[in-house]
Structures are given as structure tokens and as C-alpha cells.
Amino acid sequence: MRVPENVILTALSRGGCIRTFWRASASTAGRQIPCIPDGYTLVSADERDETILNHTDFLSVADRLTEAEKWERVVGR
């Protein structure tokens, strides 16, 4: 189910952020990640609420976004 643009933009204007994630098997760890992430999450400013966004949801607001921070975390080893 689509998340409306206004819901995404409202959450972002209130201090929320969009996080991307990639999944990789242990055998492919350390290789370059693909250009298109496996998913996106819209996280509220207090990090209590998290909404999964699909690629279409993200693209609907992508041209209005600015990358403010980039970080990586490897989990599940």
C-alpha cells in the first residue's frame, strides 16, 4: 500500500528521516552495494515510529530530498 507524499513530507518536516537498507549474504559482504536499495524506512524524529516505504513511495519525494548524513552499519555477522 502506498504511503502518500504529504505523509512522508510531513514526517520529514517534523525532523524524521528516510533510511535505506541493503541485504547481502556473508559471502558477498565487502563488495560494492547495488545502486537501488532493498528498501527504505521512514523514521520519526523520536525514532519510535518506523514505516516501510517501497521504491515508488521514495521516488515520489526523491527530487525534494537532500542527503544530510551517510553512515553504514553491518549487522548479523
HTML snippet that shows the backbone in 3Dmol.js (N, CA, C, O; Angstrom):
<script src="https://3Dmol.org/build/3Dmol-min.js"></script>
<div id="view" style="width:600px;height:400px;position:relative"></div>
<script>
const pdb = `
ATOM      1  N   MET A   1       0.835  -1.167   0.000  1.00  0.00           N
ATOM      2  CA  MET A   1       0.000   0.000   0.000  1.00  0.00           C
ATOM      3  C   MET A   1       0.889   1.242   0.000  1.00  0.00           C
ATOM      4  O   MET A   1       1.859   1.331   0.753  1.00  0.00           O
ATOM      5  N   ARG A   2       0.545   2.178  -0.842  1.00  0.00           N
ATOM      6  CA  ARG A   2       1.340   3.396  -0.981  1.00  0.00           C
ATOM      7  C   ARG A   2       1.217   4.294   0.243  1.00  0.00           C
ATOM      8  O   ARG A   2       0.167   4.362   0.883  1.00  0.00           O
ATOM      9  N   VAL A   3       2.301   4.972   0.549  1.00  0.00           N
ATOM     10  CA  VAL A   3       2.310   5.994   1.589  1.00  0.00           C
ATOM     11  C   VAL A   3       2.215   7.332   0.862  1.00  0.00           C
ATOM     12  O   VAL A   3       3.075   7.638   0.037  1.00  0.00           O
ATOM     13  N   PRO A   4       1.184   8.143   1.150  1.00  0.00           N
ATOM     14  CA  PRO A   4       1.011   9.415   0.443  1.00  0.00           C
ATOM     15  C   PRO A   4       2.208  10.353   0.642  1.00  0.00           C
ATOM     16  O   PRO A   4       2.846  10.366   1.694  1.00  0.00           O
ATOM     17  N   GLU A   5       2.489  11.141  -0.411  1.00  0.00           N
ATOM     18  CA  GLU A   5       3.606  12.082  -0.363  1.00  0.00           C
ATOM     19  C   GLU A   5       3.497  13.025   0.823  1.00  0.00           C
ATOM     20  O   GLU A   5       4.488  13.293   1.503  1.00  0.00           O
ATOM     21  N   ASN A   6       2.287  13.531   1.074  1.00  0.00           N
ATOM     22  CA  ASN A   6       2.137  14.504   2.159  1.00  0.00           C
ATOM     23  C   ASN A   6       2.461  13.888   3.518  1.00  0.00           C
ATOM     24  O   ASN A   6       2.943  14.594   4.404  1.00  0.00           O
ATOM     25  N   VAL A   7       2.212  12.611   3.705  1.00  0.00           N
ATOM     26  CA  VAL A   7       2.559  11.935   4.961  1.00  0.00           C
ATOM     27  C   VAL A   7       4.081  11.869   5.105  1.00  0.00           C
ATOM     28  O   VAL A   7       4.619  12.127   6.182  1.00  0.00           O
ATOM     29  N   ILE A   8       4.763  11.525   4.023  1.00  0.00           N
ATOM     30  CA  ILE A   8       6.229  11.446   4.045  1.00  0.00           C
ATOM     31  C   ILE A   8       6.828  12.822   4.310  1.00  0.00           C
ATOM     32  O   ILE A   8       7.694  12.971   5.172  1.00  0.00           O
ATOM     33  N   LEU A   9       6.368  13.830   3.567  1.00  0.00           N
ATOM     34  CA  LEU A   9       6.922  15.176   3.705  1.00  0.00           C
ATOM     35  C   LEU A   9       6.629  15.774   5.076  1.00  0.00           C
ATOM     36  O   LEU A   9       7.465  16.491   5.625  1.00  0.00           O
ATOM     37  N   THR A  10       5.459  15.493   5.634  1.00  0.00           N
ATOM     38  CA  THR A  10       5.129  15.984   6.977  1.00  0.00           C
ATOM     39  C   THR A  10       6.065  15.373   8.014  1.00  0.00           C
ATOM     40  O   THR A  10       6.572  16.076   8.888  1.00  0.00           O
ATOM     41  N   ALA A  11       6.294  14.067   7.918  1.00  0.00           N
ATOM     42  CA  ALA A  11       7.205  13.404   8.858  1.00  0.00           C
ATOM     43  C   ALA A  11       8.616  13.977   8.747  1.00  0.00           C
ATOM     44  O   ALA A  11       9.289  14.178   9.759  1.00  0.00           O
ATOM     45  N   LEU A  12       9.060  14.236   7.526  1.00  0.00           N
ATOM     46  CA  LEU A  12      10.396  14.798   7.327  1.00  0.00           C
ATOM     47  C   LEU A  12      10.489  16.222   7.860  1.00  0.00           C
ATOM     48  O   LEU A  12      11.506  16.600   8.442  1.00  0.00           O
ATOM     49  N   SER A  13       9.441  17.012   7.667  1.00  0.00           N
ATOM     50  CA  SER A  13       9.460  18.396   8.153  1.00  0.00           C
ATOM     51  C   SER A  13       9.449  18.461   9.677  1.00  0.00           C
ATOM     52  O   SER A  13       9.835  19.474  10.259  1.00  0.00           O
ATOM     53  N   ARG A  14       9.011  17.390  10.321  1.00  0.00           N
ATOM     54  CA  ARG A  14       8.996  17.319  11.787  1.00  0.00           C
ATOM     55  C   ARG A  14      10.266  16.673  12.346  1.00  0.00           C
ATOM     56  O   ARG A  14      10.314  16.315  13.522  1.00  0.00           O
ATOM     57  N   GLY A  15      11.274  16.526  11.520  1.00  0.00           N
ATOM     58  CA  GLY A  15      12.559  16.017  11.990  1.00  0.00           C
ATOM     59  C   GLY A  15      12.821  14.552  11.711  1.00  0.00           C
ATOM     60  O   GLY A  15      13.848  14.020  12.131  1.00  0.00           O
ATOM     61  N   GLY A  16      11.914  13.890  11.011  1.00  0.00           N
ATOM     62  CA  GLY A  16      12.111  12.488  10.664  1.00  0.00           C
ATOM     63  C   GLY A  16      13.157  12.331   9.570  1.00  0.00           C
ATOM     64  O   GLY A  16      13.691  13.320   9.067  1.00  0.00           O
ATOM     65  N   CYS A  17      13.443  11.104   9.209  1.00  0.00           N
ATOM     66  CA  CYS A  17      14.412  10.854   8.144  1.00  0.00           C
ATOM     67  C   CYS A  17      14.027   9.583   7.396  1.00  0.00           C
ATOM     68  O   CYS A  17      13.217   8.784   7.865  1.00  0.00           O
ATOM     69  N   ILE A  18      14.622   9.421   6.231  1.00  0.00           N
ATOM     70  CA  ILE A  18      14.448   8.201   5.448  1.00  0.00           C
ATOM     71  C   ILE A  18      15.778   7.465   5.476  1.00  0.00           C
ATOM     72  O   ILE A  18      16.825   8.028   5.155  1.00  0.00           O
ATOM     73  N   ARG A  19      15.718   6.204   5.864  1.00  0.00           N
ATOM     74  CA  ARG A  19      16.912   5.361   5.885  1.00  0.00           C
ATOM     75  C   ARG A  19      16.768   4.292   4.809  1.00  0.00           C
ATOM     76  O   ARG A  19      15.677   3.776   4.563  1.00  0.00           O
ATOM     77  N   THR A  20      17.872   3.977   4.186  1.00  0.00           N
ATOM     78  CA  THR A  20      17.877   2.918   3.176  1.00  0.00           C
ATOM     79  C   THR A  20      18.585   1.702   3.749  1.00  0.00           C
ATOM     80  O   THR A  20      19.405   1.812   4.660  1.00  0.00           O
ATOM     81  N   PHE A  21      18.254   0.544   3.201  1.00  0.00           N
ATOM     82  CA  PHE A  21      18.970  -0.649   3.637  1.00  0.00           C
ATOM     83  C   PHE A  21      19.187  -1.592   2.469  1.00  0.00           C
ATOM     84  O   PHE A  21      18.401  -1.646   1.523  1.00  0.00           O
ATOM     85  N   TRP A  22      20.293  -2.341   2.569  1.00  0.00           N
ATOM     86  CA  TRP A  22      20.659  -3.365   1.606  1.00  0.00           C
ATOM     87  C   TRP A  22      20.845  -4.661   2.361  1.00  0.00           C
ATOM     88  O   TRP A  22      21.324  -4.663   3.495  1.00  0.00           O
ATOM     89  N   ARG A  23      20.473  -5.752   1.744  1.00  0.00           N
ATOM     90  CA  ARG A  23      20.703  -7.071   2.336  1.00  0.00           C
ATOM     91  C   ARG A  23      21.735  -7.792   1.482  1.00  0.00           C
ATOM     92  O   ARG A  23      21.677  -7.759   0.252  1.00  0.00           O
ATOM     93  N   ALA A  24      22.662  -8.430   2.139  1.00  0.00           N
ATOM     94  CA  ALA A  24      23.691  -9.184   1.416  1.00  0.00           C
ATOM     95  C   ALA A  24      24.056 -10.412   2.235  1.00  0.00           C
ATOM     96  O   ALA A  24      24.052 -10.381   3.465  1.00  0.00           O
ATOM     97  N   SER A  25      24.364 -11.475   1.546  1.00  0.00           N
ATOM     98  CA  SER A  25      24.804 -12.681   2.252  1.00  0.00           C
ATOM     99  C   SER A  25      26.234 -12.478   2.736  1.00  0.00           C
ATOM    100  O   SER A  25      26.937 -11.587   2.258  1.00  0.00           O
ATOM    101  N   ALA A  26      26.654 -13.291   3.667  1.00  0.00           N
ATOM    102  CA  ALA A  26      28.009 -13.181   4.207  1.00  0.00           C
ATOM    103  C   ALA A  26      29.061 -13.349   3.118  1.00  0.00           C
ATOM    104  O   ALA A  26      30.135 -12.752   3.197  1.00  0.00           O
ATOM    105  N   SER A  27      28.763 -14.154   2.106  1.00  0.00           N
ATOM    106  CA  SER A  27      29.746 -14.386   1.039  1.00  0.00           C
ATOM    107  C   SER A  27      29.930 -13.167   0.141  1.00  0.00           C
ATOM    108  O   SER A  27      30.958 -13.048  -0.526  1.00  0.00           O
ATOM    109  N   THR A  28      28.950 -12.257   0.110  1.00  0.00           N
ATOM    110  CA  THR A  28      29.074 -11.057  -0.724  1.00  0.00           C
ATOM    111  C   THR A  28      29.424  -9.822   0.091  1.00  0.00           C
ATOM    112  O   THR A  28      29.558  -8.736  -0.472  1.00  0.00           O
ATOM    113  N   ALA A  29      29.572  -9.961   1.391  1.00  0.00           N
ATOM    114  CA  ALA A  29      29.910  -8.820   2.245  1.00  0.00           C
ATOM    115  C   ALA A  29      31.243  -8.226   1.815  1.00  0.00           C
ATOM    116  O   ALA A  29      32.176  -8.952   1.471  1.00  0.00           O
ATOM    117  N   GLY A  30      31.321  -6.922   1.838  1.00  0.00           N
ATOM    118  CA  GLY A  30      32.547  -6.244   1.453  1.00  0.00           C
ATOM    119  C   GLY A  30      32.582  -5.831  -0.002  1.00  0.00           C
ATOM    120  O   GLY A  30      33.438  -5.042  -0.403  1.00  0.00           O
ATOM    121  N   ARG A  31      31.669  -6.353  -0.796  1.00  0.00           N
ATOM    122  CA  ARG A  31      31.588  -5.945  -2.198  1.00  0.00           C
ATOM    123  C   ARG A  31      30.751  -4.679  -2.301  1.00  0.00           C
ATOM    124  O   ARG A  31      30.038  -4.306  -1.369  1.00  0.00           O
ATOM    125  N   GLN A  32      30.855  -4.030  -3.448  1.00  0.00           N
ATOM    126  CA  GLN A  32      30.108  -2.796  -3.663  1.00  0.00           C
ATOM    127  C   GLN A  32      28.607  -3.076  -3.606  1.00  0.00           C
ATOM    128  O   GLN A  32      28.128  -4.061  -4.168  1.00  0.00           O
ATOM    129  N   ILE A  33      27.873  -2.199  -2.920  1.00  0.00           N
ATOM    130  CA  ILE A  33      26.429  -2.371  -2.805  1.00  0.00           C
ATOM    131  C   ILE A  33      25.747  -1.945  -4.103  1.00  0.00           C
ATOM    132  O   ILE A  33      26.282  -1.109  -4.831  1.00  0.00           O
ATOM    133  N   PRO A  34      24.580  -2.501  -4.403  1.00  0.00           N
ATOM    134  CA  PRO A  34      23.880  -2.137  -5.629  1.00  0.00           C
ATOM    135  C   PRO A  34      23.365  -0.697  -5.571  1.00  0.00           C
ATOM    136  O   PRO A  34      23.273  -0.107  -4.495  1.00  0.00           O
ATOM    137  N   CYS A  35      23.031  -0.138  -6.734  1.00  0.00           N
ATOM    138  CA  CYS A  35      22.553   1.243  -6.812  1.00  0.00           C
ATOM    139  C   CYS A  35      21.169   1.416  -6.201  1.00  0.00           C
ATOM    140  O   CYS A  35      20.881   2.459  -5.614  1.00  0.00           O
ATOM    141  N   ILE A  36      20.319   0.423  -6.328  1.00  0.00           N
ATOM    142  CA  ILE A  36      18.960   0.517  -5.805  1.00  0.00           C
ATOM    143  C   ILE A  36      18.883  -0.281  -4.512  1.00  0.00           C
ATOM    144  O   ILE A  36      19.136  -1.486  -4.512  1.00  0.00           O
ATOM    145  N   PRO A  37      18.535   0.379  -3.410  1.00  0.00           N
ATOM    146  CA  PRO A  37      18.451  -0.331  -2.130  1.00  0.00           C
ATOM    147  C   PRO A  37      17.328  -1.364  -2.122  1.00  0.00           C
ATOM    148  O   PRO A  37      16.415  -1.316  -2.946  1.00  0.00           O
ATOM    149  N   ASP A  38      17.413  -2.294  -1.182  1.00  0.00           N
ATOM    150  CA  ASP A  38      16.346  -3.278  -0.995  1.00  0.00           C
ATOM    151  C   ASP A  38      15.123  -2.644  -0.361  1.00  0.00           C
ATOM    152  O   ASP A  38      14.012  -3.151  -0.515  1.00  0.00           O
ATOM    153  N   GLY A  39      15.312  -1.556   0.341  1.00  0.00           N
ATOM    154  CA  GLY A  39      14.162  -0.922   0.966  1.00  0.00           C
ATOM    155  C   GLY A  39      14.488   0.406   1.605  1.00  0.00           C
ATOM    156  O   GLY A  39      15.647   0.805   1.721  1.00  0.00           O
ATOM    157  N   TYR A  40      13.428   1.080   2.014  1.00  0.00           N
ATOM    158  CA  TYR A  40      13.516   2.385   2.656  1.00  0.00           C
ATOM    159  C   TYR A  40      12.633   2.360   3.891  1.00  0.00           C
ATOM    160  O   TYR A  40      11.581   1.721   3.892  1.00  0.00           O
ATOM    161  N   THR A  41      13.051   3.044   4.933  1.00  0.00           N
ATOM    162  CA  THR A  41      12.199   3.207   6.104  1.00  0.00           C
ATOM    163  C   THR A  41      12.093   4.687   6.425  1.00  0.00           C
ATOM    164  O   THR A  41      13.086   5.414   6.406  1.00  0.00           O
ATOM    165  N   LEU A  42      10.881   5.119   6.718  1.00  0.00           N
ATOM    166  CA  LEU A  42      10.614   6.479   7.167  1.00  0.00           C
ATOM    167  C   LEU A  42      10.588   6.420   8.686  1.00  0.00           C
ATOM    168  O   LEU A  42       9.746   5.741   9.274  1.00  0.00           O
ATOM    169  N   VAL A  43      11.510   7.131   9.319  1.00  0.00           N
ATOM    170  CA  VAL A  43      11.666   7.063  10.772  1.00  0.00           C
ATOM    171  C   VAL A  43      11.293   8.412  11.369  1.00  0.00           C
ATOM    172  O   VAL A  43      11.743   9.454  10.892  1.00  0.00           O
ATOM    173  N   SER A  44      10.466   8.392  12.422  1.00  0.00           N
ATOM    174  CA  SER A  44      10.059   9.630  13.087  1.00  0.00           C
ATOM    175  C   SER A  44      11.247  10.239  13.825  1.00  0.00           C
ATOM    176  O   SER A  44      12.250   9.568  14.068  1.00  0.00           O
ATOM    177  N   ALA A  45      11.123  11.521  14.180  1.00  0.00           N
ATOM    178  CA  ALA A  45      12.214  12.237  14.840  1.00  0.00           C
ATOM    179  C   ALA A  45      12.614  11.585  16.160  1.00  0.00           C
ATOM    180  O   ALA A  45      13.792  11.583  16.515  1.00  0.00           O
ATOM    181  N   ASP A  46      11.652  11.034  16.885  1.00  0.00           N
ATOM    182  CA  ASP A  46      11.970  10.392  18.166  1.00  0.00           C
ATOM    183  C   ASP A  46      12.324   8.911  18.006  1.00  0.00           C
ATOM    184  O   ASP A  46      12.570   8.215  18.991  1.00  0.00           O
ATOM    185  N   GLU A  47      12.347   8.443  16.776  1.00  0.00           N
ATOM    186  CA  GLU A  47      12.685   7.064  16.396  1.00  0.00           C
ATOM    187  C   GLU A  47      11.740   6.018  16.996  1.00  0.00           C
ATOM    188  O   GLU A  47      12.100   4.846  17.105  1.00  0.00           O
ATOM    189  N   ARG A  48      10.544   6.439  17.381  1.00  0.00           N
ATOM    190  CA  ARG A  48       9.553   5.490  17.908  1.00  0.00           C
ATOM    191  C   ARG A  48       8.725   4.863  16.796  1.00  0.00           C
ATOM    192  O   ARG A  48       8.296   3.714  16.906  1.00  0.00           O
ATOM    193  N   ASP A  49       8.503   5.613  15.733  1.00  0.00           N
ATOM    194  CA  ASP A  49       7.677   5.128  14.628  1.00  0.00           C
ATOM    195  C   ASP A  49       8.535   4.887  13.403  1.00  0.00           C
ATOM    196  O   ASP A  49       9.418   5.681  13.079  1.00  0.00           O
ATOM    197  N   GLU A  50       8.266   3.784  12.727  1.00  0.00           N
ATOM    198  CA  GLU A  50       9.004   3.416  11.524  1.00  0.00           C
ATOM    199  C   GLU A  50       8.006   2.874  10.509  1.00  0.00           C
ATOM    200  O   GLU A  50       7.206   1.991  10.817  1.00  0.00           O
ATOM    201  N   THR A  51       8.064   3.412   9.296  1.00  0.00           N
ATOM    202  CA  THR A  51       7.169   2.985   8.228  1.00  0.00           C
ATOM    203  C   THR A  51       8.006   2.504   7.059  1.00  0.00           C
ATOM    204  O   THR A  51       8.912   3.207   6.611  1.00  0.00           O
ATOM    205  N   ILE A  52       7.713   1.323   6.566  1.00  0.00           N
ATOM    206  CA  ILE A  52       8.425   0.798   5.401  1.00  0.00           C
ATOM    207  C   ILE A  52       7.900   1.504   4.158  1.00  0.00           C
ATOM    208  O   ILE A  52       6.690   1.564   3.935  1.00  0.00           O
ATOM    209  N   LEU A  53       8.810   2.037   3.353  1.00  0.00           N
ATOM    210  CA  LEU A  53       8.455   2.675   2.087  1.00  0.00           C
ATOM    211  C   LEU A  53       8.903   1.772   0.948  1.00  0.00           C
ATOM    212  O   LEU A  53       9.949   1.129   1.035  1.00  0.00           O
ATOM    213  N   ASN A  54       8.121   1.724  -0.110  1.00  0.00           N
ATOM    214  CA  ASN A  54       8.580   0.993  -1.286  1.00  0.00           C
ATOM    215  C   ASN A  54       9.308   1.969  -2.210  1.00  0.00           C
ATOM    216  O   ASN A  54       9.360   3.169  -1.940  1.00  0.00           O
ATOM    217  N   HIS A  55       9.861   1.453  -3.285  1.00  0.00           N
ATOM    218  CA  HIS A  55      10.654   2.286  -4.188  1.00  0.00           C
ATOM    219  C   HIS A  55       9.811   3.405  -4.795  1.00  0.00           C
ATOM    220  O   HIS A  55      10.302   4.520  -4.969  1.00  0.00           O
ATOM    221  N   THR A  56       8.566   3.124  -5.113  1.00  0.00           N
ATOM    222  CA  THR A  56       7.673   4.136  -5.688  1.00  0.00           C
ATOM    223  C   THR A  56       7.406   5.254  -4.688  1.00  0.00           C
ATOM    224  O   THR A  56       7.398   6.427  -5.062  1.00  0.00           O
ATOM    225  N   ASP A  57       7.186   4.906  -3.422  1.00  0.00           N
ATOM    226  CA  ASP A  57       6.986   5.923  -2.380  1.00  0.00           C
ATOM    227  C   ASP A  57       8.197   6.851  -2.316  1.00  0.00           C
ATOM    228  O   ASP A  57       8.053   8.073  -2.277  1.00  0.00           O
ATOM    229  N   PHE A  58       9.389   6.257  -2.305  1.00  0.00           N
ATOM    230  CA  PHE A  58      10.610   7.048  -2.220  1.00  0.00           C
ATOM    231  C   PHE A  58      10.767   7.956  -3.436  1.00  0.00           C
ATOM    232  O   PHE A  58      11.085   9.137  -3.294  1.00  0.00           O
ATOM    233  N   LEU A  59      10.546   7.413  -4.621  1.00  0.00           N
ATOM    234  CA  LEU A  59      10.708   8.213  -5.836  1.00  0.00           C
ATOM    235  C   LEU A  59       9.730   9.383  -5.899  1.00  0.00           C
ATOM    236  O   LEU A  59      10.021  10.394  -6.538  1.00  0.00           O
ATOM    237  N   SER A  60       8.572   9.259  -5.244  1.00  0.00           N
ATOM    238  CA  SER A  60       7.585  10.342  -5.278  1.00  0.00           C
ATOM    239  C   SER A  60       8.091  11.602  -4.574  1.00  0.00           C
ATOM    240  O   SER A  60       7.598  12.695  -4.849  1.00  0.00           O
ATOM    241  N   VAL A  61       9.065  11.468  -3.673  1.00  0.00           N
ATOM    242  CA  VAL A  61       9.601  12.631  -2.960  1.00  0.00           C
ATOM    243  C   VAL A  61      11.107  12.814  -3.163  1.00  0.00           C
ATOM    244  O   VAL A  61      11.681  13.775  -2.652  1.00  0.00           O
ATOM    245  N   ALA A  62      11.741  11.923  -3.888  1.00  0.00           N
ATOM    246  CA  ALA A  62      13.209  11.916  -4.016  1.00  0.00           C
ATOM    247  C   ALA A  62      13.774  13.237  -4.523  1.00  0.00           C
ATOM    248  O   ALA A  62      14.836  13.664  -4.070  1.00  0.00           O
ATOM    249  N   ASP A  63      13.088  13.888  -5.452  1.00  0.00           N
ATOM    250  CA  ASP A  63      13.612  15.133  -6.014  1.00  0.00           C
ATOM    251  C   ASP A  63      13.569  16.289  -5.014  1.00  0.00           C
ATOM    252  O   ASP A  63      14.155  17.341  -5.266  1.00  0.00           O
ATOM    253  N   ARG A  64      12.890  16.110  -3.895  1.00  0.00           N
ATOM    254  CA  ARG A  64      12.795  17.157  -2.869  1.00  0.00           C
ATOM    255  C   ARG A  64      13.666  16.865  -1.652  1.00  0.00           C
ATOM    256  O   ARG A  64      13.590  17.582  -0.653  1.00  0.00           O
ATOM    257  N   LEU A  65      14.486  15.830  -1.721  1.00  0.00           N
ATOM    258  CA  LEU A  65      15.294  15.421  -0.575  1.00  0.00           C
ATOM    259  C   LEU A  65      16.748  15.844  -0.728  1.00  0.00           C
ATOM    260  O   LEU A  65      17.240  16.048  -1.837  1.00  0.00           O
ATOM    261  N   THR A  66      17.418  15.971   0.403  1.00  0.00           N
ATOM    262  CA  THR A  66      18.841  16.263   0.451  1.00  0.00           C
ATOM    263  C   THR A  66      19.499  15.235   1.356  1.00  0.00           C
ATOM    264  O   THR A  66      19.012  14.965   2.454  1.00  0.00           O
ATOM    265  N   GLU A  67      20.604  14.661   0.898  1.00  0.00           N
ATOM    266  CA  GLU A  67      21.326  13.710   1.747  1.00  0.00           C
ATOM    267  C   GLU A  67      22.100  14.497   2.790  1.00  0.00           C
ATOM    268  O   GLU A  67      23.018  15.248   2.460  1.00  0.00           O
ATOM    269  N   ALA A  68      21.724  14.321   4.050  1.00  0.00           N
ATOM    270  CA  ALA A  68      22.337  15.088   5.126  1.00  0.00           C
ATOM    271  C   ALA A  68      23.414  14.305   5.863  1.00  0.00           C
ATOM    272  O   ALA A  68      24.345  14.893   6.414  1.00  0.00           O
ATOM    273  N   GLU A  69      23.296  13.008   5.874  1.00  0.00           N
ATOM    274  CA  GLU A  69      24.231  12.187   6.630  1.00  0.00           C
ATOM    275  C   GLU A  69      24.308  10.817   5.976  1.00  0.00           C
ATOM    276  O   GLU A  69      23.313  10.300   5.468  1.00  0.00           O
ATOM    277  N   LYS A  70      25.487  10.245   5.995  1.00  0.00           N
ATOM    278  CA  LYS A  70      25.656   8.909   5.438  1.00  0.00           C
ATOM    279  C   LYS A  70      26.439   8.080   6.441  1.00  0.00           C
ATOM    280  O   LYS A  70      27.501   8.494   6.905  1.00  0.00           O
ATOM    281  N   TRP A  71      25.917   6.919   6.772  1.00  0.00           N
ATOM    282  CA  TRP A  71      26.603   6.026   7.694  1.00  0.00           C
ATOM    283  C   TRP A  71      26.278   4.600   7.322  1.00  0.00           C
ATOM    284  O   TRP A  71      25.280   4.332   6.653  1.00  0.00           O
ATOM    285  N   GLU A  72      27.118   3.692   7.756  1.00  0.00           N
ATOM    286  CA  GLU A  72      26.915   2.272   7.472  1.00  0.00           C
ATOM    287  C   GLU A  72      26.993   1.482   8.762  1.00  0.00           C
ATOM    288  O   GLU A  72      27.738   1.825   9.680  1.00  0.00           O
ATOM    289  N   ARG A  73      26.212   0.420   8.812  1.00  0.00           N
ATOM    290  CA  ARG A  73      26.272  -0.494   9.950  1.00  0.00           C
ATOM    291  C   ARG A  73      26.052  -1.900   9.417  1.00  0.00           C
ATOM    292  O   ARG A  73      25.087  -2.157   8.696  1.00  0.00           O
ATOM    293  N   VAL A  74      26.935  -2.792   9.768  1.00  0.00           N
ATOM    294  CA  VAL A  74      26.813  -4.185   9.362  1.00  0.00           C
ATOM    295  C   VAL A  74      26.221  -4.950  10.537  1.00  0.00           C
ATOM    296  O   VAL A  74      26.720  -4.871  11.659  1.00  0.00           O
ATOM    297  N   VAL A  75      25.155  -5.687  10.267  1.00  0.00           N
ATOM    298  CA  VAL A  75      24.509  -6.464  11.327  1.00  0.00           C
ATOM    299  C   VAL A  75      24.403  -7.921  10.909  1.00  0.00           C
ATOM    300  O   VAL A  75      24.423  -8.236   9.719  1.00  0.00           O
ATOM    301  N   GLY A  76      24.292  -8.792  11.873  1.00  0.00           N
ATOM    302  CA  GLY A  76      24.026 -10.189  11.591  1.00  0.00           C
ATOM    303  C   GLY A  76      25.216 -11.067  11.295  1.00  0.00           C
ATOM    304  O   GLY A  76      25.059 -12.137  10.708  1.00  0.00           O
ATOM    305  N   ARG A  77      26.383 -10.652  11.678  1.00  0.00           N
ATOM    306  CA  ARG A  77      27.560 -11.490  11.431  1.00  0.00           C
ATOM    307  C   ARG A  77      27.694 -12.542  12.464  1.00  0.00           C
ATOM    308  O   ARG A  77      28.630 -13.341  12.414  1.00  0.00           O
TER     309      ARG A  77
END
`;
const viewer = $3Dmol.createViewer("view");
viewer.addModel(pdb, "pdb");
viewer.setStyle({}, {cartoon: {color: "spectrum"}});
viewer.zoomTo();
viewer.render();
</script>
